[in-house]
Amino acid sequence: MTATAQARERVETLRKLINDYNYNYYVLDSPVVPDSEYDRLMRELQNLEAQYPELVVPDSPTQRVGAEPLKALGEVKHEIPMLSLNNAFSEEELADFHRRVKERLGIEQVEYAAEPKLDGLAVSLLYQEGILVQGATRGDGVTGEDVTHNVRTIPTVSLHLRGDKIPSLLEVRGEVYMPKEGFERLNREHLAKGEKTFVNPRNAAAGSLRQLDPRIAASRPLAIFCYGVGKVEQGTLPQRHSEVLARLKQWGLRTPPHVEVVAGLAGCQEYYQRLLERRDGLPYEIDGVVFKVDRFDQRQALGFVARAPRWAIAYKFPAQEELTQILDIEVQV
Ligand code: NAD
């Protein structure tokens, strides 16, 4: 077999596996392999596609976000796609990201908004004249699921914005998550009732939010942190991400703690170390940190590729959790 034929075979095997894992993770909210294993296979596929560009197809999991939305919930189109984030798993990969940003912008100094990478699921909240009218999941990035009935039950989701200069239409994006304590309590309750327990807080949050009956979401300990905006009409926002977060907070939205503006690679590395040390003490799970170019004009210049913006990177923490329930399943790779 030629090297290309061998690569083609491996690429097909990887795509099939990753698509199966995506289905279990995104559609059923029930992963069958640890994230570290998934990330390893995805990286292998990305490397093979980089080496053999003729093997890239538009529906490869490397080119797509999430998975098909559940039809039963109703569809919401995202006029501005909800993308994923590129990952860095080492200092070297973080340095590569920073170098590419500098080269593309043709500058030496870059400021990043540094934030915890919250381990939940992305949602879009639509406010019309300051009133929450719609909540949606990310879905496949273009079409999400309508979960308005469920987001309304989350105590930290603002139903009305407060303050002045609120755009007539404001789409806020954030992460719905389940705090560690609530997750443990929920699993204890399920265990006592002989019901299925959840693998981790991320999947418990997603499984709770993607329910038809809002009473289920209402009974689950869900919370939100808002970390960005999508569509905005008739209103202006500041020109820096960090200032937008401050504005969202003024309007009564719950923004993530530990957000800082850091300078260059050294600033990113220092922030990463600090958050890594605090990780276990936080009341919610984080699986890394996110660095986002702070200035919107620079973001605009950088743009995005298939499934992620060029102006942000998720610098992942070393794998911590393994899926204890599935450790004895042999992974067929
Ligand atoms: P991702 O989770 O790596 O990054 C993008 C997401 O980060 C966003 O959509 C948003 O929800 C979230 N996020 C958290 N904090 C944020 C912040 N401060 N700012 C912006 N976004 C923030 O990407 P993904 O596409 O959602 O999922 C891919 C990851 O999911 C994989 O790397 C893997 O870890 C996991 N996964 C696991 C399996 C499995 O079978 N175990 C399957 C699919 C995906």
Boltz pocket constraint, residues with backbone or C-beta under 6 A from the ligand:
constraints:
  - pocket:
      binder: B
      contacts: [[A, 18], [A, 21], [A, 22], [A, 25], [A, 26], [A, 31], [A, 32], [A, 33], [A, 34], [A, 35], [A, 36], [A, 38], [A, 39], [A, 65], [A, 66], [A, 83], [A, 84], [A, 85], [A, 87], [A, 115], [A, 116], [A, 117], [A, 118], [A, 119], [A, 120], [A, 121], [A, 122], [A, 123], [A, 138], [A, 174], [A, 175], [A, 227], [A, 256], [A, 290], [A, 314]]
      max_distance: 6.0
